[in-house]
Amino acid sequence: MDVVSEKSILGVAEKITNSGWRVGILINNAAINPTANSLEGEVRTTRLKKNPLERWNVELSVGLTRYLSSYWAKNGVRCNALSPGGIYYGQSQEFVGRLEKLIPLGRMAAKDEYIGVVQFLCSDASAYLTGQNLVIDGGWSII
């Protein structure tokens, strides 16, 4: 689903409705696509270009998740957010090296390292978890 395309979102909603399925879990993980050539002085934005990345992370993503979790809880829908850290995806060695110095674990994540967290959020192991933002960033946010 293309989260910036209303047509795509409505198409998915229609497929769910027509299939008889219901949404039981929502993980707010709309991809952010910062375009940065350096780690300094660049304004990073979401794909929704009108919102700086920091505003998306703090106000929109987490706030929306909390609101949706309280709104849909009465219907048995749990809503949580996943805030990933830097994911290695072929970035330049210069960029990777500079970023990794800022991450306590000393490396970027591999894209498959989030699978376990998503499985946890979709399982009964998190049945009492809603409205939360799970930050998985190698410790970057703690420093």
C-alpha positions, 0 to 999 in steps of 0.5 A: 500500500502506498501510504501517501496515495488516498486511492491506494489506501481506499483500495486496501480498505475496500479489499478488507471490507469485501473479503470479510476480514477485520482489522485486529492490529494496527502497527503505525510504521509508515515509511519515512524516506529522508533524503540526506547527503550528510548528517548535519544541516539537512532538513529531513522530511517524511514522504508526506514532504510537508512535515519535517521528520522530527515532527512526524516522529514526535507529534504525528506518528506517536500522537496518531497512534495514541489517538487511534488506540484509544478510539479503536480499543472498544472494538478490540483493535490494538494500535502501536507504533514502531520507530525504527532507527537507521536501516542499512540499505546501500547508503554510501560508506561515508554516510554509514560510517558517520551514522554508526558513530552516533549509535551506541550499538555501533551499526545500522540495522538490517531490514529483517531485524524488525521482524521479531518486533512485528511478530510480537505486536501481532501476537497474543504476547502483546495482547495488553499492549496498545498506544505504545511507540516501540523505539528500536534504534540501536540506542540512538535515542538514549544519547 
